[in-house]
């Protein structure tokens, strides 16, 4: 039997609807609501779950697979990242075409995962129009507005408030270290770059810090515990943040690097001699040639990188041509959120695909086709009719409730209504909006409605369909039919129902589930 976790941990994580809101998963009780002498009265493993009866009478059920999951990391530390040197990208940097990124969820997920894993990625072919960098940031999150505005122009300025707005070489650094919280992502979109020089550079600050930890652990410790005053001032702004050059989490893992020689203020106290020895050693590591990845941004290239990890640089350039980049700041939490949702959607689509390949391969309630064939035929009929995507999806998924509820489709054939339309719609609502789920919810009611208002429709029902009609309540009476016709989704539900009745032809050729996967992905919330 599985070794049980501590009682309060287990009880605090009860997933039932009494303890957590079924829609958002948030807890409905406070920890001090639990009895101070709470104990497990009884427990047993059954059907892949641990079932627990508590001393206060509450019952909980925990999937065994969930109990055995490893602790998750927030994705901000060095754990799970690829710490790199320049040679690791000899075959090319992580990149994608902008148009493909926008239309292919798998490509978008790959780009965002590269930023999480390696700290950066480049999008090619981003339109070279001003403010387009904001559209890139908004494709996965939100723009962080700073004293530089919602975006900033990286070009030679006549009276610059930052050396970035000159033609000078810029050494590897992180941006805005004087801000707390610091912007965790930076985007740079190249509009023009015809000047001689002005190549971009990146250094993996986590790799540099890891090298320092290995070669000089005492210096590493000094830089993790010495608060450094980072300061920025101009006519309208005064910013200061006292933070270490290398920040670690409570487990000692590297979590953040702030490195900007131009912005370090005057360090007073805190053993400056030891700090400067460690600082010089760390700076020398960041300048090692093997750590410096240099490349050129061409018009249409947009570089997105982790500003709490990567140090970025620029070579000097001649004013014999134009060099104009636009940049903005964003944050890793929104990028990570978008990536997690993309992964969640992929997992959901994988789960639906498994239904079609697994249980869906079984018979369809007394008809000559399997459940999967029936649903695919319904979707093909909707597609052939030129139906909008949400109705093609509803036709494809209208019968998933036969698999997802407490009662199966087999129970329906035994004379017990399994209310599969409601079960299916509720299950699908985790990922799809009402435009797709409500036709699913109403498709059984639409059958009862059509049998009431179109005698010819009922005459065409198969024997099995006539049987389930009786189990599901029979044709509507006049009052019910009138009420149904007034429902907002009634027309769509009727359309799905007609395709449903057409989808029972043995041996009919249809596209497979993968044909509809991009359509479903685009509809998912």
N, C-alpha and C positions, 0 to 999 in steps of 0.2 A: 504493500500500500504506500502511496505517496506520503512523504514526510510533510506534516502540516506546518504552515508558517505560523507565527505568533497570532493569537486570537484577535488582538485589536487591529493588526495590519489586515488580517483576513476580513474582519467585519467592516472596516473602513473602506474596503474595496468591493463590497457587495454590489453586483451589477443589476439587481432587480429594480423594477419600476417604482417600488416604494422608496428606494434609496437614491436613485439617480433619475433625473429627467430623461425620458426615453428619446427625446429629440436632440438635446444638446449634451447629454451625458454628465451634467453637473450634479453634484451631491445635493440631496435634499435635507441633510441633517448636519449638525455640528458634532465634532468629536466628543464634546462634553455631554451630548445627549445620550451617549452610551452608558450603560450601567458600569459603575466602578469595579464591580466584581463579575464582569461578563466572562462566561466560559462556554466552551463547546459542549453541548449536552449529548450530541450524537453526530456521527458523520459516516459516510460511505461513498465509495466510488461506483458510479453507474453510468453506462453509455458514454464514457469519455468525460464525465464530469465528477467533481467532488461536491456532494450534497451535504450541507451542514445544517443541523438544528441547533439554535443558540439557546442559552439558558433563559433568555427573555422571551422565547417562543418564536422568534423570527427565523425564517428559513432562507438559505442562500444556496445558489448553485454556481460553481466556478468551473470553466473548461480546464481540463488538466493541461492542455497545451499552453494556455495562458499562464498557469501557475509556474510552468517551466521556462518561460521566456527570460532572456537575459535583461539586466538593467539597461535602459536606454541612455545614450549620451545626447546632450543638446546640440551636438554638431559644431560647437564653437572651439573646442580644444584640439590639440594635435592628434588625439585619438581618432583613428579611422581616416586620417588624411594622408595624402601622398606628399611627403616632404621631398622636394626635388632640387636637383642641380640642372644647369642649362642643358647638359648633354642628354637629359631625359626627354627633351623635345627636339632631338635631332631630326626626327621624321615629321615634325610639324607641331604647332600649338593646337590646343582644343579650339575648334572652330565650327561654324555652321553657317549656312546661307539664311539670310533674314527671312526670305519668303517661305522657305521650308520650315524654319523655326516657328513662324506664325501659324502654320496650317497643320503641322504634324506634332501631336502631343508627345510622341516618343522623342522627337528631335529636341523639343523644348526641354523635356526632362533631362536629356543628355547634356545640354548646355548648362542648365542650372546645377546639375550634379557635378559637372567639371569645376564650376566656381566653388562649390562646397569642398570638393576633393583636392583640387590642385590650386585653388585660389583665384583662377581667372579663366576666361574664355573670350574668343573674338567672334563677333558676328560680321559676316561679309555681306556686301550689297545693301547696306542700310541706306535709304535715299539721302542724298547729300543736300538736304534742305535744312534750314535753321530750325532749331527746337525739336528736331527728330530724336535727339537723345532722350528727351522726356518721354516720347512714345516707347522707347526701348525700356526705360525704367518702369513705365506703367504696364508693360506686358507681363510683369511678374510681381509688381509691388507698388510702392508709393515713393514719390520724390521727397527727399529731405531738404527743406528750404533752410538756408543759412544766411549769414550776413553777405554772402556773395550772390544771393538771390536764388531762384529756383534752378537756374543754370548759370554757367559762367563761360566766358570766351577765353581760350588759351591762345593768345596771340600777343604780339608786341604792342604794349600800350605806352603812350607818351608819359604818363605819370603813374607807374604801377604801384599798387599797395602790396604786391607780392612778387618775388623774383620769378615765379612761374610765368609772369606776364612780360618777360624780357626774352632776349635771344641767348641768354647764358646757358651753360650746361647746368643741370640740376642733378645733384647726387642722390643716391637711393634714399627714400624717405617715405613716411606715411603722412597723410594729409590731416589737418585739423587736430593735432594732438592736444591743442589748448582747449578743446571742447569736450565736455563730459555730459551726456554720452557722445563719443566720437561717431561721426558717420561711418558705418561699417562697410559700406559699398561705395565704390566710385565708378562712374562710367565716363569714357572719353570717346567722342565720335569725331572722326576726321572728315572735315569738309574740304580742305585743301592742304596739299603738302608738296609744293614744288621747290622748296628751298633746299639748298645743300646742307646736309646734316639734319638735326632734329629727329634722330631715331629714338625710339622708346626703349626703355629697359625695365626689367622686373627682377627682383631678388626675393626668394622665399625667406621671409623673416623668421618663420618657425624653424626652418632648416638651419639658418644662421644661429638662432638661439640654442637649438639642439647641439650644434657643433660646440658652441661656447660651454654648454653644460658638460659635454664630454671632455673637452680639452682643459677647461678651467672652472671646475664646479664652484669654487669659492667666488670667482668673479660673477658667475651666473647668479649665485645667491644674493650678492650685493645688488645686482640690477633688478632683482625681483622684490627687494624690500626697501629700496630707496625711493621715496617720492620725489619726482623731478618736476620743478615748476615749468610748465609750458605756457607761453604767453603770446598773445597777438594783440596789437594795437594799431588802429588808424584813426582818422579824424572822427569816425562815427562809432567805433567799436572798441571794446576792451574785454578780452576773454582770457581766462586762466583756468588751467586744470593741473592739479598736482597728482601725477600718476607715475608708477614705475615704468622704465623702458620695456621691461618684460613682465607681464602679468601672468600669474599661474592660478589655477583653481585650487580648492581645498585639498585635492589629491595630488597637487604638485605638477599637473599637466599644463603645458604652455597654452595660454588662452588668448593672449593679445600682445602685440608688439606696437609700441609707440616710439618712433625714431625719426627725429626731425631736428637736425643741427641748427637750422635757421630759427627755430622757435623755442629753444631751451633758454629759460631765464637764468637768474643768478641762484645757484644752489647754496644755501646757507645751512651750516650744521650738517648733520647726517654723514659725518666722516667723508668730506669731499675728496680726500686723497685716495681712499679706497674706491670711491665711485669713479673718479676719472681714470684710474688704472683699468677698471673693468669696462668703462665706456669706450676707451681707446681700443681695447682688445676686441670688443664687439664690433666697433666701427670697421676695424681692419678685416674682420671676417666677412662683413657685408660687401667689401670691395674685392674679395677674392674673385679672380676671373671666372673660375668654374661655377660660381654661383650666379653670375650675371647673364641673364637671358636678354639679348638685344634683337629687336626686330623693327621694321618700319610700318607705321600705320599709313595706309593709302586711303584716298577718298572713298567713302562708303564703309570703312572699317569702324567698328565700335568695340572698344575694349571694356569689359566689365571685370572688376577685380575686388578682392577682399581687402579693404583698407585697414583692417586690424591684423592682417597677416603679411601681405606682400608690401615690399618697398618698391616704389616706382621711381624711374629716373628718366633723364632726357639728355642727349648730347647737345652741345651747342650747335647753332645753325647760322648760316649766312643769310643776310637779307637780300639775296639775289632772286628770291621767289617768295611766294606766299605760303605761310603755314598757319592754318586756322583749325583749331579743334574746339568743339563745344563739350562741356562736361556738366555733370550733375552728381548729386549724392543720393543714395538710397540706403536701405538697411537689409542686413542678412535675415532678419526674422521674417520679413515678407517673402524674400526669395525662398527660404526654407519652407515657409507655409505653402507657397505655390508648388514647390517640388513635392511636398508631402501629399498635397491634394492630387497631383498628377499620378503619384504612385498609388494612392488610394483608389483613384479611378481605374488605373490599370488593373489593380487587384480585383476591383468590382467586375470589370469586363471579363477578366480571366474566370471569375466565379460564374458569371452568366454563361460564358462559353462552355464551362464544365457541365452546366445543366443541359445544354444542347447535346454535348457529346456523351453524357452519362445517363441520367434518368430520362432525358429527352429522347433517347434512342428506344425507349419502351413504347408499348402500344398507346394509342390515343383513344381511350375511353370507348372501345367498341368500334372504332373506325378502321379503315383499311390502311391508314398511314400511322407513322409514329408521331409522338408529340412534337419532336423537333421538325419533322417534315411538315406537319400542320402549321406550325408557327412560321417557318420559312416560306411556305406557300402563301400564307396570309400577307407577309411582308412583301413578297414578290408581286402580289396582286395590287397592294397599295402603291408600290413603286411604279408598276405599269400604268396605273391610273393617274400618275403625276401628282400623287399626294405630297403634301409638305413633309419635311423630315420628321417632325414630331408624331405624325400619324403613321408613318412607316415604322417608327420605333414602337408605337403603341400596338400596331398589328403584329410586329415581331415578338413582342413580350407579353401579349395579352393573357397568356395562360400560365405564366410562371408561378402563379399562386397555387397551382396544383401540387407544386413541389415544396413550397415554403411555409405552409400553414400547419397547424396542429392536425388537421384532417387532410388526407391525400385525395388525389383524383379518384383513387379506387373507392374511397368512402362515398363519393358522389354516385358512383355506379352501383353501390350497394343501397342507395336510397337515402343517404344523409347529405344534405347540402353542405359542402365544405366552404362556401362563401369565398371561392378562390379569387373572385374579382377584387374584393376588398383586401384580402391578404396580399395579392400581387401588387396592387397599387400602393399599399402601405410600405411594402418592402422596397419597391422601386423609388419611392419618394425620398429615400436617402440620397439619391444621385440625380433624379430627374425632376423637372418642374411639373406643375399641374397640367400643362398643355399635353404632356405625354402620359401622365399617370391617371388623369381623370377619365379618358376614354377607356383605359383598362378597367377602372373601377366600375364604369357604367356599362360595360359591354354585355354583361348578363342581363341587366335591366333593359338594354336595347333589344335584346332577343325577345324578351317578354312583350316589349312595346310593339315591335314589328309584327309579332304574331297576333296582336290585338287589332292593329290598324291595316294590315295587309294580309288578307286571307291566303293569297297566292304564296306569300313568303313561307307561311307555316306549312303549306302543302309540299314545299320543296325540302323540308327538313329531313335529315336522315333518321333512321329508326333510333339510333343512339341519341341524337340531338332532341328528338321528340320526347324520349324518356327523361333526359336531364331537364328539359323544360318543365315537366310536371314536378320533379324534385325541387326545382328552384322557384316554384310558386305559380307556374302556369301563366297564360296570357294575362296581361294587365286588364283591369276593368276600365271603364270609360274615364273615371276620375283619376286613376293612377296614370293612365296614358296621357291625359291632359297635363298633369303635374310633371311628368317626365319630359314632355316636349318643351316645357318652359325652362328646364335646367340649362345652365350656360354651356355645358359640354355635350348636350344631347346629340347634336348634329354629328359631331366627331365620333361619338360612341356608336351611332347608327352606321357610319361609314366603316368603322372597324368591324362591326358585327357582320356586315355584308361580305367583307373580305374573309372573315372567319368562316362563313358558311361555304365559300368557294374553295377553301383550302383543305380538301379531303380527297385529292386525286392520287391514287396509288401510282408511284413511279414518275410523277411529274418532276421535271428538272427545274431546279431553282439555284440561285446563288447560295453559298454556304454562309455560316455565321460571320466569318472574317470579312466578307463583303460589306457587312453592315457595321463593323466595328468603328471605322472612322466617323460614320454618321452618329452612332451612339456617343462616342467620345466628345464630339462637338456639342451635343445636347446636354452633357452632364454639367451639373452645377458645381 
